[in-house]
Amino acid sequence: MPVAREQLLAVLVERSYRWDPVNKFTLASGQLSDYYLECKLTTFQAQAMPLVGELLYEMIKGQAVACGGLTQGADPLALALAYYSAGQGDPIQAFSVRKEPKPHGARRWIEGCANPGDQVFVLDDVVTTGGSTIKAIQACQEVGLDVRGAAVLVDREENDGIQNIQTALGEALPVLAAFTRTEIEAYRRDFHPTTS
């Protein structure tokens, strides 16, 4: 396993993974779950940002000129990737998709550095049903961005989330996941057996 990926996996388990089969967690989808992945506790951490940027850059380099997704989960991913890619001499710009168009000014869905016709990747921190990623894909397509794929930090491996995104994108385009719930739980069991 590449060093950055292994380090980021350790941070995700330590900071973002919570397991409580008694007091279940309510997910954005309304479902109850024994575990919760609060990725923002990792992706907003200064020490984790270079790892996030490197991992995402290695996943999508050469496939897009900009990346972003639905605010707020995708924002730190896009910014970390943009910063890391600039240091590689291969800048990938960042953008953010609003949850609804700005009600004043330019009234945009998309903020940041993406223009109609640009080849972009849509990012998300956690996928359960794929709903927020699909919403971001649709907003990007509405404003004329050429969506070339999607990349998520963690696939919860539930509710056909990745498959739902794949259907929205079309079978020819990639849907990539840096980590899966299975991998995170295995790491927690092997290296942090008392983590809850």
N, C-alpha and C positions, 0 to 999 in steps of 0.2 A: 504494500500500500504506500503510495507517495506520502512523503513526510507531512506536507500541508494538509492533506486529506485526513491522515491519522490524527494530527493535532486538532483539527476542527471537529472531528468526531468526538474526541475527548472533551472538548469544550461544550459541545451540544449536550452530551450526557450529563456533565457536571452542572451546567447552568440552565438548560432548557427542558430537560425531561423530568416530568413528574408522574408518579404512579400512585394511585389510591383507589383500590377496588371497592372500598366502603363508601367514601364520599366522592362519587363519580363527578367528572367534569362535564359541563355543558359546552358543546362545540358550537361554532358559528352556524353550522347546519341545523342546530337544535337537538342533535343526537347526544346521548350520554356515553361517556367513555371512561374506562379504568385509568387511562393515561392521557397526559396533555403535553404537547410540545410547544412551549412558548419560545419560539425561535428568536424573537426580538431581544431576549435577554442575552443571546449570543451575537446576533448580527449588529447590534448597536454597540457592542463592546469594542473598545479601541484595539485591544490585542487580537481580537478575532477578525477584524476587518481585512488585514492583509491576507489571511488564510482564505476568507470568503472570496476576495478578489482573485487570488491565484487559482483557486479551484474552479470558479465560474469561467475565468478566462480560458483555462485549459479545455473546458467543456465546449465552448462556443467560438473560439477564435477562428477567424476566416469565414464565418457564416453570417455575420451581421455587422452593421456600422453603428448600431445603437441598441440599447436594451433598457427595459423598464417594465413596470407592471403596476398593478393596482396599489395605490397608496394605502397603507403605510408599510405593509409587509414587504413589498418589493423595493422600497426606496433605499434601504441600506445595502441591499444586494447590488443594485444598479450603480450606486455611488462607489462602493468598494471595487467593483469590476472596472468602472471607468478609470479610477485612480491607478489601479494595478496595471491596466492595459496601457495607459500613458507612459508608465515607467518601462514598458516593454518596447516602446517605439511603435506601437500598434493601437492607437487610441480607439476605443469603442465608447461612443457617447452615452450619456444617461438621460432618461426621461421618466416621468411619473404620470400615471393615469389617475385622474380624479374619479371619485365615486359618482360624481355627477358634474356636468359642465359648470364652469365658473359662472355665477349669475350676473356678473358685471364685467366691464372691461372687454377683453377679447372673447370671452365666453367659451374657453377651450376645454376640451376633455384632457388634452395632453399638455403637460408642462415640461420644459427642458429642451434637449437638443435632438429632436427628431423631426424630419420634414417629409411631406408626402413623397412617396416613391422610395424612401429609404428602406433598406432591408434591415429588419429588426428581429430580436428575440424577446419574447415576453417572459418575465421572471416572476416567481412567487416563492415565499418562504416555506409554506406547508400546504400540501394538497390532501384534501379528504374527498370531497365530491368533484372538485375541479371548478366549482362555480365562479370563484373570484378570478381565476386564471382565464376562464372563458370570457368573462365580462371584460377583462383587459384586452383580450384578443379582438373581441368585437369592436371595442372602442378604437383600437389601433386601426383596424380595417376601415371603420367608418371615416376616419380622417385621411385615408389614403396611404397608410404605412403598409409595406410589403412584409407581412409576418412570415418569417422563415422557420420558426420553431418556438419551442418553449423549454425553459429549464427551471426546475424547482430544487430547492435545497433539500426538503424532506418529503418523501412520498409515504403517507400513512398506510398505504396499501389497503384502503377501504373504499367501499361504495363506487368502485370502478373509476376513481378520480382521474388516473392517468389515461385510461381508455376514453373517458368523456372528453378530455382535452384533445386526445388524438383524433376523435371524431370531429370535434370543432375545427381542428386545423386541416384535416385531411391526412390520409394514410401515408402520403409521400414525405411529410415533414416530420422532423424529429421532436420527440417529447422526452427530455432527459431529466433524470433525478440523481442528485449527488449522493443522497443517502436514502435508505428505506427504514421503515419502522423496525423490521426484522433485524437489520444490522445494528441499529441503535440499541435495541433491547438485548441483543447478544453481547454487545460491548459492555453494557451496564452489568449484565450477569457475570461476565468474565473478569471485569476490572473494578467494578464498583458494586459489589453485591448488596451493600446496605443502602444504596441510593433509593429514595422513594419520592 
